[in-house]
Amino acid sequence: MHIRTSFPYETTHEDVLVPLSDGTRLYARIWRPLTEERVPALLEYLPYRLTDWTAARD
């Protein structure tokens, strides 16, 4: 497996809670490039992600 370590833009990330109508709150980490240019988006959904030992490298 190849882990990429350089990217075309610097990035920032923000941890947010997304409220649902039943009162449940979902945790999300939003990564954004530091640019005004339009860039593609990627959504990754992994339940229990913070405990699978890969989150530290993200």
PDB file of N, CA, C and O in Angstrom, chain B, residues numbered from 101:
ATOM      1  N   MET B 101       0.846  -1.170   0.000  1.00  0.00           N
ATOM      2  CA  MET B 101       0.000   0.000   0.000  1.00  0.00           C
ATOM      3  C   MET B 101       0.894   1.236   0.000  1.00  0.00           C
ATOM      4  O   MET B 101       1.901   1.288   0.706  1.00  0.00           O
ATOM      5  N   HIS B 102       0.518   2.215  -0.790  1.00  0.00           N
ATOM      6  CA  HIS B 102       1.258   3.472  -0.864  1.00  0.00           C
ATOM      7  C   HIS B 102       0.485   4.549  -0.109  1.00  0.00           C
ATOM      8  O   HIS B 102      -0.692   4.773  -0.391  1.00  0.00           O
ATOM      9  N   ILE B 103       1.122   5.207   0.832  1.00  0.00           N
ATOM     10  CA  ILE B 103       0.497   6.300   1.569  1.00  0.00           C
ATOM     11  C   ILE B 103       1.057   7.608   1.048  1.00  0.00           C
ATOM     12  O   ILE B 103       2.253   7.876   1.156  1.00  0.00           O
ATOM     13  N   ARG B 104       0.183   8.413   0.486  1.00  0.00           N
ATOM     14  CA  ARG B 104       0.614   9.695  -0.086  1.00  0.00           C
ATOM     15  C   ARG B 104       0.890  10.687   1.034  1.00  0.00           C
ATOM     16  O   ARG B 104       0.106  10.803   1.976  1.00  0.00           O
ATOM     17  N   THR B 105       2.001  11.400   0.932  1.00  0.00           N
ATOM     18  CA  THR B 105       2.384  12.356   1.979  1.00  0.00           C
ATOM     19  C   THR B 105       2.469  13.792   1.484  1.00  0.00           C
ATOM     20  O   THR B 105       2.660  14.704   2.288  1.00  0.00           O
ATOM     21  N   SER B 106       2.332  14.016   0.176  1.00  0.00           N
ATOM     22  CA  SER B 106       2.355  15.387  -0.337  1.00  0.00           C
ATOM     23  C   SER B 106       1.115  15.612  -1.199  1.00  0.00           C
ATOM     24  O   SER B 106       0.666  14.711  -1.908  1.00  0.00           O
ATOM     25  N   PHE B 107       0.569  16.824  -1.129  1.00  0.00           N
ATOM     26  CA  PHE B 107      -0.653  17.160  -1.828  1.00  0.00           C
ATOM     27  C   PHE B 107      -0.500  18.530  -2.484  1.00  0.00           C
ATOM     28  O   PHE B 107       0.361  19.309  -2.075  1.00  0.00           O
ATOM     29  N   PRO B 108      -1.321  18.845  -3.499  1.00  0.00           N
ATOM     30  CA  PRO B 108      -1.166  20.122  -4.206  1.00  0.00           C
ATOM     31  C   PRO B 108      -1.554  21.343  -3.377  1.00  0.00           C
ATOM     32  O   PRO B 108      -1.146  22.457  -3.705  1.00  0.00           O
ATOM     33  N   TYR B 109      -2.336  21.159  -2.305  1.00  0.00           N
ATOM     34  CA  TYR B 109      -2.762  22.279  -1.462  1.00  0.00           C
ATOM     35  C   TYR B 109      -2.524  21.940   0.000  1.00  0.00           C
ATOM     36  O   TYR B 109      -2.585  20.777   0.399  1.00  0.00           O
ATOM     37  N   GLU B 110      -2.254  22.963   0.787  1.00  0.00           N
ATOM     38  CA  GLU B 110      -2.275  22.764   2.233  1.00  0.00           C
ATOM     39  C   GLU B 110      -3.718  22.504   2.623  1.00  0.00           C
ATOM     40  O   GLU B 110      -4.638  22.948   1.936  1.00  0.00           O
ATOM     41  N   THR B 111      -3.924  21.788   3.723  1.00  0.00           N
ATOM     42  CA  THR B 111      -5.284  21.479   4.150  1.00  0.00           C
ATOM     43  C   THR B 111      -5.497  21.870   5.605  1.00  0.00           C
ATOM     44  O   THR B 111      -4.555  22.069   6.371  1.00  0.00           O
ATOM     45  N   THR B 112      -6.762  21.970   5.947  1.00  0.00           N
ATOM     46  CA  THR B 112      -7.165  22.187   7.325  1.00  0.00           C
ATOM     47  C   THR B 112      -8.278  21.183   7.612  1.00  0.00           C
ATOM     48  O   THR B 112      -8.945  20.720   6.687  1.00  0.00           O
ATOM     49  N   HIS B 113      -8.483  20.845   8.880  1.00  0.00           N
ATOM     50  CA  HIS B 113      -9.612  19.972   9.186  1.00  0.00           C
ATOM     51  C   HIS B 113     -10.370  20.502  10.390  1.00  0.00           C
ATOM     52  O   HIS B 113      -9.834  21.209  11.243  1.00  0.00           O
ATOM     53  N   GLU B 114     -11.645  20.127  10.419  1.00  0.00           N
ATOM     54  CA  GLU B 114     -12.550  20.588  11.461  1.00  0.00           C
ATOM     55  C   GLU B 114     -13.380  19.393  11.918  1.00  0.00           C
ATOM     56  O   GLU B 114     -13.905  18.654  11.085  1.00  0.00           O
ATOM     57  N   ASP B 115     -13.505  19.194  13.222  1.00  0.00           N
ATOM     58  CA  ASP B 115     -14.346  18.145  13.780  1.00  0.00           C
ATOM     59  C   ASP B 115     -15.697  18.751  14.141  1.00  0.00           C
ATOM     60  O   ASP B 115     -15.762  19.745  14.865  1.00  0.00           O
ATOM     61  N   VAL B 116     -16.772  18.156  13.638  1.00  0.00           N
ATOM     62  CA  VAL B 116     -18.111  18.693  13.864  1.00  0.00           C
ATOM     63  C   VAL B 116     -19.064  17.583  14.294  1.00  0.00           C
ATOM     64  O   VAL B 116     -18.818  16.406  14.028  1.00  0.00           O
ATOM     65  N   LEU B 117     -20.150  17.961  14.958  1.00  0.00           N
ATOM     66  CA  LEU B 117     -21.238  17.047  15.272  1.00  0.00           C
ATOM     67  C   LEU B 117     -22.423  17.423  14.400  1.00  0.00           C
ATOM     68  O   LEU B 117     -22.803  18.592  14.331  1.00  0.00           O
ATOM     69  N   VAL B 118     -23.007  16.432  13.735  1.00  0.00           N
ATOM     70  CA  VAL B 118     -24.135  16.650  12.837  1.00  0.00           C
ATOM     71  C   VAL B 118     -25.393  16.151  13.542  1.00  0.00           C
ATOM     72  O   VAL B 118     -25.537  14.947  13.755  1.00  0.00           O
ATOM     73  N   PRO B 119     -26.316  17.062  13.913  1.00  0.00           N
ATOM     74  CA  PRO B 119     -27.519  16.627  14.622  1.00  0.00           C
ATOM     75  C   PRO B 119     -28.544  16.009  13.665  1.00  0.00           C
ATOM     76  O   PRO B 119     -28.779  16.529  12.574  1.00  0.00           O
ATOM     77  N   LEU B 120     -29.146  14.902  14.085  1.00  0.00           N
ATOM     78  CA  LEU B 120     -30.217  14.265  13.325  1.00  0.00           C
ATOM     79  C   LEU B 120     -31.558  14.578  13.972  1.00  0.00           C
ATOM     80  O   LEU B 120     -31.606  15.019  15.120  1.00  0.00           O
ATOM     81  N   SER B 121     -32.641  14.356  13.247  1.00  0.00           N
ATOM     82  CA  SER B 121     -33.971  14.713  13.750  1.00  0.00           C
ATOM     83  C   SER B 121     -34.381  13.907  14.981  1.00  0.00           C
ATOM     84  O   SER B 121     -35.230  14.360  15.748  1.00  0.00           O
ATOM     85  N   ASP B 122     -33.793  12.714  15.190  1.00  0.00           N
ATOM     86  CA  ASP B 122     -34.156  11.909  16.359  1.00  0.00           C
ATOM     87  C   ASP B 122     -33.291  12.230  17.579  1.00  0.00           C
ATOM     88  O   ASP B 122     -33.395  11.560  18.607  1.00  0.00           O
ATOM     89  N   GLY B 123     -32.447  13.245  17.469  1.00  0.00           N
ATOM     90  CA  GLY B 123     -31.600  13.637  18.588  1.00  0.00           C
ATOM     91  C   GLY B 123     -30.206  13.025  18.560  1.00  0.00           C
ATOM     92  O   GLY B 123     -29.332  13.434  19.324  1.00  0.00           O
ATOM     93  N   THR B 124     -29.993  12.050  17.686  1.00  0.00           N
ATOM     94  CA  THR B 124     -28.671  11.444  17.534  1.00  0.00           C
ATOM     95  C   THR B 124     -27.718  12.471  16.930  1.00  0.00           C
ATOM     96  O   THR B 124     -28.112  13.272  16.083  1.00  0.00           O
ATOM     97  N   ARG B 125     -26.474  12.441  17.367  1.00  0.00           N
ATOM     98  CA  ARG B 125     -25.462  13.322  16.780  1.00  0.00           C
ATOM     99  C   ARG B 125     -24.376  12.465  16.149  1.00  0.00           C
ATOM    100  O   ARG B 125     -23.826  11.569  16.789  1.00  0.00           O
ATOM    101  N   LEU B 126     -24.076  12.744  14.906  1.00  0.00           N
ATOM    102  CA  LEU B 126     -23.016  12.032  14.199  1.00  0.00           C
ATOM    103  C   LEU B 126     -21.750  12.871  14.218  1.00  0.00           C
ATOM    104  O   LEU B 126     -21.802  14.091  14.059  1.00  0.00           O
ATOM    105  N   TYR B 127     -20.618  12.217  14.413  1.00  0.00           N
ATOM    106  CA  TYR B 127     -19.316  12.870  14.402  1.00  0.00           C
ATOM    107  C   TYR B 127     -18.801  12.903  12.970  1.00  0.00           C
ATOM    108  O   TYR B 127     -18.902  11.906  12.254  1.00  0.00           O
ATOM    109  N   ALA B 128     -18.260  14.019  12.550  1.00  0.00           N
ATOM    110  CA  ALA B 128     -17.681  14.134  11.212  1.00  0.00           C
ATOM    111  C   ALA B 128     -16.386  14.924  11.281  1.00  0.00           C
ATOM    112  O   ALA B 128     -16.260  15.868  12.062  1.00  0.00           O
ATOM    113  N   ARG B 129     -15.444  14.535  10.474  1.00  0.00           N
ATOM    114  CA  ARG B 129     -14.199  15.289  10.318  1.00  0.00           C
ATOM    115  C   ARG B 129     -14.177  15.800   8.885  1.00  0.00           C
ATOM    116  O   ARG B 129     -14.209  15.016   7.937  1.00  0.00           O
ATOM    117  N   ILE B 130     -14.123  17.110   8.736  1.00  0.00           N
ATOM    118  CA  ILE B 130     -14.158  17.751   7.419  1.00  0.00           C
ATOM    119  C   ILE B 130     -12.758  18.259   7.088  1.00  0.00           C
ATOM    120  O   ILE B 130     -12.212  19.112   7.788  1.00  0.00           O
ATOM    121  N   TRP B 131     -12.191  17.727   6.019  1.00  0.00           N
ATOM    122  CA  TRP B 131     -10.888  18.173   5.523  1.00  0.00           C
ATOM    123  C   TRP B 131     -11.130  19.099   4.348  1.00  0.00           C
ATOM    124  O   TRP B 131     -11.899  18.766   3.446  1.00  0.00           O
ATOM    125  N   ARG B 132     -10.489  20.253   4.344  1.00  0.00           N
ATOM    126  CA  ARG B 132     -10.654  21.219   3.248  1.00  0.00           C
ATOM    127  C   ARG B 132      -9.297  21.740   2.793  1.00  0.00           C
ATOM    128  O   ARG B 132      -8.411  21.994   3.609  1.00  0.00           O
ATOM    129  N   PRO B 133      -9.145  21.896   1.471  1.00  0.00           N
ATOM    130  CA  PRO B 133      -7.920  22.516   0.978  1.00  0.00           C
ATOM    131  C   PRO B 133      -7.966  24.015   1.233  1.00  0.00           C
ATOM    132  O   PRO B 133      -9.039  24.617   1.213  1.00  0.00           O
ATOM    133  N   LEU B 134      -6.826  24.609   1.468  1.00  0.00           N
ATOM    134  CA  LEU B 134      -6.740  26.052   1.683  1.00  0.00           C
ATOM    135  C   LEU B 134      -6.571  26.738   0.331  1.00  0.00           C
ATOM    136  O   LEU B 134      -5.481  27.175  -0.038  1.00  0.00           O
ATOM    137  N   THR B 135      -7.691  26.820  -0.399  1.00  0.00           N
ATOM    138  CA  THR B 135      -7.698  27.450  -1.719  1.00  0.00           C
ATOM    139  C   THR B 135      -9.114  27.922  -2.025  1.00  0.00           C
ATOM    140  O   THR B 135     -10.084  27.394  -1.481  1.00  0.00           O
ATOM    141  N   GLU B 136      -9.224  28.902  -2.886  1.00  0.00           N
ATOM    142  CA  GLU B 136     -10.525  29.364  -3.367  1.00  0.00           C
ATOM    143  C   GLU B 136     -10.926  28.612  -4.638  1.00  0.00           C
ATOM    144  O   GLU B 136     -12.062  28.720  -5.100  1.00  0.00           O
ATOM    145  N   GLU B 137      -9.993  27.858  -5.192  1.00  0.00           N
ATOM    146  CA  GLU B 137     -10.248  27.094  -6.412  1.00  0.00           C
ATOM    147  C   GLU B 137     -11.238  25.963  -6.128  1.00  0.00           C
ATOM    148  O   GLU B 137     -11.212  25.370  -5.050  1.00  0.00           O
ATOM    149  N   ARG B 138     -12.104  25.666  -7.089  1.00  0.00           N
ATOM    150  CA  ARG B 138     -13.030  24.545  -6.943  1.00  0.00           C
ATOM    151  C   ARG B 138     -12.248  23.243  -7.033  1.00  0.00           C
ATOM    152  O   ARG B 138     -11.417  23.070  -7.926  1.00  0.00           O
ATOM    153  N   VAL B 139     -12.513  22.337  -6.115  1.00  0.00           N
ATOM    154  CA  VAL B 139     -11.816  21.051  -6.092  1.00  0.00           C
ATOM    155  C   VAL B 139     -12.844  19.930  -5.912  1.00  0.00           C
ATOM    156  O   VAL B 139     -13.929  20.177  -5.386  1.00  0.00           O
ATOM    157  N   PRO B 140     -12.523  18.707  -6.338  1.00  0.00           N
ATOM    158  CA  PRO B 140     -13.433  17.582  -6.148  1.00  0.00           C
ATOM    159  C   PRO B 140     -13.611  17.274  -4.662  1.00  0.00           C
ATOM    160  O   PRO B 140     -12.774  17.637  -3.836  1.00  0.00           O
ATOM    161  N   ALA B 141     -14.697  16.609  -4.342  1.00  0.00           N
ATOM    162  CA  ALA B 141     -14.973  16.216  -2.956  1.00  0.00           C
ATOM    163  C   ALA B 141     -15.039  14.693  -2.862  1.00  0.00           C
ATOM    164  O   ALA B 141     -15.392  14.017  -3.828  1.00  0.00           O
ATOM    165  N   LEU B 142     -14.701  14.173  -1.710  1.00  0.00           N
ATOM    166  CA  LEU B 142     -14.745  12.742  -1.456  1.00  0.00           C
ATOM    167  C   LEU B 142     -15.420  12.527  -0.113  1.00  0.00           C
ATOM    168  O   LEU B 142     -15.058  13.168   0.874  1.00  0.00           O
ATOM    169  N   LEU B 143     -16.386  11.640  -0.067  1.00  0.00           N
ATOM    170  CA  LEU B 143     -17.061  11.307   1.180  1.00  0.00           C
ATOM    171  C   LEU B 143     -16.694   9.883   1.549  1.00  0.00           C
ATOM    172  O   LEU B 143     -16.860   8.963   0.749  1.00  0.00           O
ATOM    173  N   GLU B 144     -16.198   9.704   2.758  1.00  0.00           N
ATOM    174  CA  GLU B 144     -15.846   8.378   3.253  1.00  0.00           C
ATOM    175  C   GLU B 144     -16.704   8.094   4.477  1.00  0.00           C
ATOM    176  O   GLU B 144     -16.721   8.883   5.422  1.00  0.00           O
ATOM    177  N   TYR B 145     -17.412   6.976   4.465  1.00  0.00           N
ATOM    178  CA  TYR B 145     -18.273   6.597   5.579  1.00  0.00           C
ATOM    179  C   TYR B 145     -17.742   5.315   6.186  1.00  0.00           C
ATOM    180  O   TYR B 145     -17.772   4.266   5.541  1.00  0.00           O
ATOM    181  N   LEU B 146     -17.260   5.381   7.406  1.00  0.00           N
ATOM    182  CA  LEU B 146     -16.769   4.204   8.107  1.00  0.00           C
ATOM    183  C   LEU B 146     -17.245   4.246   9.556  1.00  0.00           C
ATOM    184  O   LEU B 146     -16.721   5.032  10.346  1.00  0.00           O
ATOM    185  N   PRO B 147     -18.216   3.428   9.922  1.00  0.00           N
ATOM    186  CA  PRO B 147     -18.636   3.425  11.326  1.00  0.00           C
ATOM    187  C   PRO B 147     -17.497   2.924  12.205  1.00  0.00           C
ATOM    188  O   PRO B 147     -16.716   2.061  11.804  1.00  0.00           O
ATOM    189  N   TYR B 148     -17.418   3.468  13.383  1.00  0.00           N
ATOM    190  CA  TYR B 148     -16.398   3.067  14.365  1.00  0.00           C
ATOM    191  C   TYR B 148     -14.991   3.403  13.915  1.00  0.00           C
ATOM    192  O   TYR B 148     -14.037   2.782  14.383  1.00  0.00           O
ATOM    193  N   ARG B 149     -14.834   4.356  13.030  1.00  0.00           N
ATOM    194  CA  ARG B 149     -13.540   4.686  12.441  1.00  0.00           C
ATOM    195  C   ARG B 149     -12.480   5.089  13.466  1.00  0.00           C
ATOM    196  O   ARG B 149     -11.309   4.750  13.292  1.00  0.00           O
ATOM    197  N   LEU B 150     -12.850   5.786  14.504  1.00  0.00           N
ATOM    198  CA  LEU B 150     -11.849   6.294  15.434  1.00  0.00           C
ATOM    199  C   LEU B 150     -11.171   5.199  16.243  1.00  0.00           C
ATOM    200  O   LEU B 150     -10.156   5.454  16.891  1.00  0.00           O
ATOM    201  N   THR B 151     -11.710   3.991  16.219  1.00  0.00           N
ATOM    202  CA  THR B 151     -11.111   2.921  17.000  1.00  0.00           C
ATOM    203  C   THR B 151     -10.501   1.823  16.133  1.00  0.00           C
ATOM    204  O   THR B 151     -10.208   0.740  16.640  1.00  0.00           O
ATOM    205  N   ASP B 152     -10.303   2.075  14.841  1.00  0.00           N
ATOM    206  CA  ASP B 152      -9.754   1.010  13.998  1.00  0.00           C
ATOM    207  C   ASP B 152      -8.250   1.128  13.776  1.00  0.00           C
ATOM    208  O   ASP B 152      -7.705   0.414  12.933  1.00  0.00           O
ATOM    209  N   TRP B 153      -7.572   1.994  14.492  1.00  0.00           N
ATOM    210  CA  TRP B 153      -6.115   2.163  14.480  1.00  0.00           C
ATOM    211  C   TRP B 153      -5.565   2.780  13.200  1.00  0.00           C
ATOM    212  O   TRP B 153      -4.347   2.854  13.041  1.00  0.00           O
ATOM    213  N   THR B 154      -6.430   3.231  12.272  1.00  0.00           N
ATOM    214  CA  THR B 154      -5.928   3.900  11.065  1.00  0.00           C
ATOM    215  C   THR B 154      -6.158   5.410  11.127  1.00  0.00           C
ATOM    216  O   THR B 154      -5.554   6.147  10.347  1.00  0.00           O
ATOM    217  N   ALA B 155      -7.007   5.887  12.024  1.00  0.00           N
ATOM    218  CA  ALA B 155      -7.331   7.306  12.087  1.00  0.00           C
ATOM    219  C   ALA B 155      -6.105   8.165  12.369  1.00  0.00           C
ATOM    220  O   ALA B 155      -6.044   9.316  11.936  1.00  0.00           O
ATOM    221  N   ALA B 156      -5.144   7.628  13.077  1.00  0.00           N
ATOM    222  CA  ALA B 156      -3.949   8.424  13.430  1.00  0.00           C
ATOM    223  C   ALA B 156      -3.158   8.856  12.208  1.00  0.00           C
ATOM    224  O   ALA B 156      -2.544   9.922  12.227  1.00  0.00           O
ATOM    225  N   ARG B 157      -3.155   8.065  11.151  1.00  0.00           N
ATOM    226  CA  ARG B 157      -2.377   8.438   9.961  1.00  0.00           C
ATOM    227  C   ARG B 157      -3.145   9.359   9.029  1.00  0.00           C
ATOM    228  O   ARG B 157      -2.544   9.933   8.121  1.00  0.00           O
ATOM    229  N   ASP B 158      -4.460   9.525   9.218  1.00  0.00           N
ATOM    230  CA  ASP B 158      -5.268  10.377   8.347  1.00  0.00           C
ATOM    231  C   ASP B 158      -4.981  11.843   8.583  1.00  0.00           C
ATOM    232  O   ASP B 158      -5.577  12.702   7.933  1.00  0.00           O
TER     233      ASP B 158
END
